[in-house]
Amino acid sequence: MNINDDILISYLLGEATARQVAEMEDWQKMSDENAHRLKQFQIIWQASENLNLQTPMDASESLKRFKQKTLDRETEQPKIIPIRLPGVWLKIAAMLLITIGVSWFFLQYKNHGQLSLSTAKLEVKTDTLSDGSVVTLNQNTAFKYPRGFNEDKREVWLDRGEAFFSVIHRTSQPFIVNAGKIRIQVLGTSFNVKNKSGSVEVIVETGLVAVTDGHQKLFLRPNEKLSILPENKKFVLSQSTNKFYNYYRTREFVADGTPLPQLVNALNEAYDCHIVIENTKLDSLKLNTTFRNESLEDILDVIGRTFKIKVIKTNEAILLK
């Protein structure tokens, strides 16, 4: 089935015959490539309709001038056959408009387009932004950033999940991370941000970070952690006592006199599992070891043998007792 650009334009203009409409519907169902081609035309058409032209275009006058030039040429070249098909001038105007629309659409996309980056379960991604800053996304994360930053600021959005930022220093161009209603601003530093279920956590590795919610503002220094809970929205500042937040970048769990509950919480997040300490006497146990890129089963085996405790797997959870 041959569907050319002329039929596509007629279809978008609403000039296609009933037969052509039926053919179009059959054609776009034949393959994903056909459906994609029609979608591209629709996007370009919608973009061209939304053009905000500073000078109003008088399509009728433009067509009259175009026709007059054609008639003038006919007197010099008698062999040219005048086009008299109904609606053809409207189609010519549509093609011109689409051409303008294509240029505008891709220019806007190139200069101001917003990109999205996301990860699925147990998936980690690293990307380099246009300024050279590097972001690493933990699993189940949604992140948005512009194709190119503005001259006065570099702004990105962590819609959900967790990300580590290593930001290139630029004094005149602050780097801003939006996590829900929390705004994190730096000039050049490295830090971790978690935005989950309305709770936000910021841990600074190097440099200085300013965090605000519009009402209060706090500066964080290396090895400091800020927690903001949705219930009270209070800023809770504490020391970051371990490096578990870095596990998805380094694939390491470094336990240095770390209480067992802290390690269990990190494992639950890292492996998306549900480990429960059933015996509260185990809460005081501390572990000194490093797990490097090991499976959950191997880590649980070490915990069980080290503390001589039972590790019981059920359909709902993994029990330590």
Buried (B, 14 or more C-beta within 10 A) or exposed (E): EEBEEEBBBBBBEEBBEEEBBEBBEEBBEEEEEBEEBBEEBEEBBEBBEEEEEEEEEEBEEBBEEEEEEEEEEEEEEEEEEEEEEEEEBBBBBBEBBBEBBBEBBEEEEEEEEEEEBBBEEEEBBEBEBEEEBBBBBBBBBBBBBBEBBEEEEBBBBBBBBBBBBBBBEBEEBBBBBBBBBBBBBBBBBBBBBBBBEEBBBBBBBBBBBBBBBEEEEBBBEBEBBBBBBEEEBEBEEEEBEBBBBBBBBEEBBBBEEBBBBBBBEBBBBBBEBEBBBEEEEBEEBEBEBEBEEBEBEEBBEEBBEEBEBEBEEEEEBBBBE
